């Protein structure tokens, strides 16, 4: 069974106007910070590095609901692995595999950055 968690519905319609070369190590630190905020259900920390569009699109209620789903998987432990990066719609999109200790399905995480800010994040 596939797990689809859209933290930001606006990601599909988000248009980044200028490409920005991000640092993969910096992107990895941001991704891990977002996972930690998700695990602790800390909405303010999760949106702290977000664009104005991300903050407007992601309500605390949506965040809490997605946290509940992911935290059910996080409790047994997991590891994240950087898979690569893409240029899409002028953003740098970083791909991660989340592998869970419960031996269930992996989740693909995508982190979209623009000018050092989180433009979107999606787990599927």
N, C-alpha and C positions, 0 to 999 in steps of 0.2 A: 504494500500500500504506500502510495506516495504522500508525503506531508507537504502541503503548500501553506506557507505562512507569509502573507504580504504585510510587512510592517509599514510600507508606504505605497498606497495605491497610486499615488501620483508619479511614482517612478516610471510607469509605462508611458506617461505623457510628458515627463520631464524632458526639457530640451536644454542641453548645455550649449552655450554659444561660443565658448573658446576652449580649445584643448589646453590642458595644463599638465605638464610632465611631473608626476608625483614620484616620490621615492618609495619603492616597494617596502623598505623597512619601516618607513613612517606609516604607510598604509596598514602594514601588519600590526603595528602598535595601536592604531585606531580601531582595527577590527577586534583585537583582543579586549580593548577598553569597552567597546560596544557589547561584546559577549559578557563581560563582567557586569556591566550595567543591566543587561537583560537578566542575568542570573540573580542579581540582587534586587530586581524590580525597581531600579532607580531611574525613573523617567527623565529627571533633570540631567543626570549624567549622560544618559543616552542621547539626548538632543543637544547637549552643550556644544558639540562641534558641528552641528548641522546647519545647512543653509536655511534661509528664511522659508523657502518652499517646503523643506522637510518638516520644519517646526509647525508650519501651518497645516500640513497634510496628516501628521501623525498625532492623534489625540492620546491622552493618558489612558483612556478606556481601551483603545486599540492596542496600545503598548502593553497594558496589563494582560489583556487576553492572549497576546502572542507570547508574553513571558510565561504564562501558565502552561502553555503547550510545550514550549522549549524546555522549561525547567523540569518538566516530567522526564525528559530525556537527559538533562544535565546531571541529575542526582546520582546516576551511576558512574559518572565520569565520561570524559570525551577528550579527543585531541583534534586540533585544527591543523590542516596542512595547506600551505599556499600552493595553488595550482598554476597560476599565471595571470596575465593581465591582457586586457583588450582596450582598444579605443572605440568608444561608442558614443555617438551624438556629442562629440567634443569632450567627453568625460573620460577619465581613466577608470576602468572597471576592473576590480581585483577579484579573483575567483578563489574560493576556499572549500576544502572538503572537511566536513565535520563527521568524524567517525566516533560512534558511541560505544561504550564498554558493554552495553546491553545486547550487543551483536545484532541490533535492529538495523534498519536501512540507514545509510549515510544521508546527509543533507548537504546540498550544494549551497554555499553562501556567496552572494555577490555584493561587493561594496563599491559604490560609485562615488568618486571624489571629483570636486571641481574647486580649483584654487585652494586646496587644502581643507576644504569643508566637505562634510558628508552630504551628498546630494541624494543618496538613496541607499537602502540596504534591503535585500530580499533573500529569503531562505526557501528552498524547494528541494 
